[in-house]
């Protein structure tokens, strides 16, 4: 992935309440999941294979299929066969 940099060791503000920090982590995970769902659906509608999507996400084909196939089928997305 080009242009995306994540700090190796985030330095949270020690004055911030740990509960607030953890709530922020949960919110970011939920946002990341929604972004991933939309990106995977867009890729599959564009004709990408499970293998291509998996490689882009840095996971296995099986993992991406398990996570997204049921939702995509329910959304009416035409899925490609294994490549």
C-alpha positions in Angstrom: 0.0 0.0 0.0 1.6 3.2 -1.1 1.6 6.4 0.9 0.1 5.0 4.1 2.2 5.3 7.2 1.3 4.0 10.6 3.5 5.0 13.5 5.3 1.9 14.9 4.7 3.0 18.5 1.8 5.5 19.1 2.4 7.8 22.0 -0.9 8.3 23.7 -1.4 11.3 25.9 -0.8 9.9 29.4 -3.2 12.5 30.8 -6.1 11.0 28.8 -8.4 8.5 30.5 -7.6 4.9 29.5 -11.3 4.3 29.0 -11.5 7.1 26.5 -8.4 5.7 24.7 -9.9 2.2 24.5 -13.2 3.6 23.3 -11.3 5.5 20.5 -9.6 2.2 19.6 -13.1 0.5 19.3 -14.4 3.4 17.2 -11.4 3.2 14.8 -11.8 -0.6 14.4 -15.4 -0.1 13.5 -14.6 2.6 11.0 -11.8 0.4 9.5 -14.2 -2.5 9.2 -16.8 -0.3 7.3 -14.1 1.1 5.0 -12.8 -2.5 4.3 -16.4 -3.7 3.6 -16.9 -0.9 1.1 -13.5 -1.4 -0.6 -14.0 -5.2 -0.9 -17.4 -4.8 -2.3 -16.2 -2.2 -4.8 -13.3 -4.5 -5.8 -15.5 -7.5 -6.3 -18.0 -5.5 -8.3 -15.1 -4.4 -10.5 -14.2 -8.0 -11.2 -11.4 -8.6 -8.8 -10.8 -12.2 -7.6 -10.7 -13.3 -4.0 -6.9 -13.8 -4.4 -6.4 -10.2 -5.6 -8.5 -8.7 -2.8 -6.7 -10.9 -0.3 -3.2 -9.9 -1.6 -4.2 -6.2 -1.3 -5.4 -6.7 2.3 -2.4 -8.8 3.3 -4.5 -11.8 4.2 -5.3 -15.2 2.8 -7.9 -15.8 0.1 -9.8 -18.0 2.5 -9.8 -15.3 5.2 -11.2 -12.6 3.0 -13.8 -15.0 1.5 -14.9 -16.1 5.0 -15.3 -12.5 6.2 -17.0 -11.0 3.2 -18.7 -13.6 0.9 -22.0 -14.0 2.8 -22.5 -10.2 3.0 -21.6 -9.7 -0.7 -24.0 -12.4 -1.9 -26.8 -10.9 0.2 -26.0 -7.5 -1.5 -26.3 -9.1 -4.9 -22.7 -8.9 -5.8 -21.7 -11.4 -8.6 -18.6 -13.2 -7.2 -15.8 -14.6 -9.3 -14.7 -18.2 -9.0 -11.3 -19.0 -7.5 -8.3 -17.9 -9.5 
